[in-house]
């Protein structure tokens, strides 16, 4: 549970921050991250935290979602709206299970919630590898922010409590962090621009499609390093030839 952070972006009402802190604490979580809150700290937040003052006091305030996701291996966005060019959605329970699996392997994970009125922007959603929906009444999906936080934290608590011990055999590679994947995307964008493949004045949806591809792939650290090494080699070729096949791994 210490590897889980709950991120609230551009929160308008301080009372919702306090109520969300209360929701975290009742489910055993303690890491609250606020991205550009309109009002914080505020007495209303403290009042609605209802005893979760320690969560509020330890809350981290960031200027951007990228800063809030620094070091994470998996971020799950919560939204009720279908988004163009996003990965396929999950129900909240399945999303919680994916987060629990990454946390069990030692990765940092994040739950990301948008503004009370407008929700998450497409740019914010693009920074999250997965997104989930709460299976509410399809004719009326509106949920208070703190209520949504309570539901997904409950699902994540169940998933973590029920998760079996990590297997004893050699694990898969470590998942790449948010920062590492963002670095790869920036490297790709720069290389595509330099090569003439991408017109920066008319980029279209290339980078969004690449983000979706990498979200589905769940890249590992070594894979990111390989791809960035390839990009660097294309920019500065050595002229050496090693054949068409890669050597066997040990």
Protein Blocks (a to p, Z undefined) as FASTA:
>chain_A
ZZpccddehifblklmmmmmmmmmmnopabdcdehifbdcdfklmmmnnopammmmmpcc
dfbfklmmgoiabdcdddfbdcehiacdddfklmmmmmmmmmmnopacddddddfklopa
fklmmmpmbdcdddddfklmcccfklmmmmmmmmmmmmmmmpccddfbdcddddddfklm
mmmmmmmmmmmmmnomacfklnojmlmmmmmmmmmnopafklmmmmmmmmmmmmmcghia
ebjbdcddZZ
